């Protein structure tokens, strides 16, 4: 029997184990015991799924505060996910950063250096301003509203 004949003979056996999503027809993971893929299951929840939130107790963690002070955003994301019981997809939904980028950030393969993306991350996670300072926040927190920078009131004559 030739090599191509062996390859052809084994191909149907491999494809017999592939399962397809009943909704969109995409290939299902061997670990997925459902009849639908994750995307179809999420869309079945409706157009306005419950938005994940970072629990307030996460920001009280000394490790989280240290990661913020050191601007170690990979460790920050990992700690926020662990302490907040969130998935990378949840953090991606909150921040607008891709799940793939968050994975590389947490593993140390990538660094977050772009100030715009840092602001996206911090605002998306709703990090208290006391932990970041106003410089790392977007236009939602105008400097004019900060008491420290407000102009002194003038006495009228």
Buried (B, 14 or more C-beta within 10 A) or exposed (E): EEEEEEEEEEEEEEEEEEEEBEBEEEEBEEEBEEEBBBEBBEBEEEEEEEEBEBEEEBBEBEBBBEBBEEBBBBBBBBBBBEBBEBEBEBBBBBBEBEBEBBBBBBEEEBEBEEEEBBBBBBBBBEBEBEEBEEEBBEEEBEEEEEEEEEEEEEEEE
